[in-house]
Amino acid sequence: MSDEAKQQEALKIIEEKLRAAENLLDEAALIAEEAGVEFAWGGPSYGMGGSYIPASIRRGEDWDNDNEYDDDDDPYENNGWMASSHNC
């Protein structure tokens, strides 16, 4: 197998693994929504993770959001995910 063929095969496998990881995070988010729990994903390196806060918590009376965001600026608007950089 040529070097180029090995690289193409490696890229294909990496893409499959990344898709699987994304699917697992989506499943975790669904479980969090159903159970009303939050979780954080640390990622492989500093600054690559984030937090998932289910809608039931974000809209609940106990939600302590010291930062009031405009609708256009809400870091959780993307399905409950917030990049770790928003916590800096």
N, C-alpha and C positions, 0 to 999 in steps of 0.2 A: 504494500500500500504506500502510495506517495505521501510526502509531507503534507501536501495540499489536501489530499483525501483524508488524512488523519485529522487535520485541523477542521475540516468540514464536519466530520463525524463527531469530533469533540464539541463543536458549536451546537450541533443538533442535540446531543445529550444534555448539554448545559441548558439549552432552551427548554427541554422537557422537564428538567429538575426545577428550574425557576417557575415554570407553569404549575408544577405540583406544589411548590412552596406557597405560591399565591392562592391556590385552591385550599390549602390547609389553613391559611390565615382567614380566608372567607368563611370556612367552616367554623373556625374559632369565633369569629364575629357573630355568626348565627347562634351559636351556643350561648355566647354572652348576652345576646338580645333576649333569648328565651329564658335565661336564668336571672337576668338583671344584674350581671356582674361585669366589672371592668377588668382589663388586663393590659399589660404593656409588652411590646416586642422590642428587644434590644438590638436586633440586627447583628450582622457579623462584625461591626466596628462602631466606634463611638459616633453618635450623631446620625445613625442610619435607621433608628427605630422610631417608635411612636406609641401612642396610647389609643386604646379603643374604649369609648364610653358609650354604652347602649342608650338608645333614645329614652327608655324608661327612667334612667338615672338623670340624663340631661334635662328632662322635663319635670323631674320630681321636685317636691318641696325641699328636700334635703340637699339638692345640688348647690354647692357653694361655688359660684362663679363670680369671683371678685372682679373679673374683667368683663365688662358688658360689651359685647361685640355687636356691631351693626349686622344686619342680615347678610350684607355683601362681604363681610369681613370675618364671619364666624369660622374659626379653624376646625370646628367639628362638622361643618356642613357636608363633608365628603363621607357620608355613611358612618359617622361616629369616629373616624380616624383623625388623629391630630399628630402631626410630625413632632418629633422630640425637639426640634429647633424652636417650636412655639413656646416651649417651657423655659427658654433661656431669658 
